Amino acid sequence: MTAAAPTVRTETGEDGVALVTLDRPERHNAIDLATAARLKEIWRGFRHDGTVRAVVLTGAGDRAFCTGIDRSADVPQPPSPYSVDDPLLTVGPKAADLWKPVVAAVGGMACGGAFYLLGESEFVVAAENATFFDPHTSYGMVSAYEAVHLAHRMPYGEAARLALMGTAERLSARRAYETGLVSEITPPGEAVPAALRAAAVLASFPTEAVQGTVRALWAAKEATRDRALALAPHLISLGNRPPAQQTELFTNRSRAYRTR
């Protein structure tokens, strides 16, 4: 039997920077269960790898960074309204207790569950063709975890608009930069090189000082974030439409949108 192709690629340079690439361009780098498990494994591995001192996270191809959970993934849910099994909870570096700095390099679409990854990165570099949106409300789903991540990276009104407008609007790289979601804009195709340059600087500094600073920055928002995330499963259980209705809304979705 032929082994399945890896869904995440990793490369580590002599400068101490690891490049992690979501490698499902035919699925817009959406995360299936195998990809979620592999990301968790990679982050855990980096904790013990002294040759990795900084990380760049990106997606293969030029159409998408990541479009969140793969809608074909079968994620059985418990019958209890007090719990939700979410495979994306463990895809980010902080969930794996990794405090080495992570820089996200975004080209094309970043939407939905992509914010789990962007929310646990130190900063985001985006190409001019990058767009950001959260489709949850359009499909009858509560944007809970995604909205929390957004609210900790952007002004409230901008985070609210992005989370609530669903597929009707997309945030341009320029507007994402103006609102603080993105820290640098590059020409198309240049986000990864720019992120690698920044990560190389971080990797060149004493790693204990860098990791301590990352931990301090995270601690500044950790308490309110954890409190908000604790509500997420209940809000999702109460507010999500049944899966069949979600599928119907997805199938019949409008493909019209404005970019701002």
Summary of the structure (lengths in Angstrom):
residues: 260
radius of gyration: 17.6
end to end distance: 48.0
largest distance: 52.6
contacts: 847
relative contact order: 0.15
helix: 45%
strand: 18%
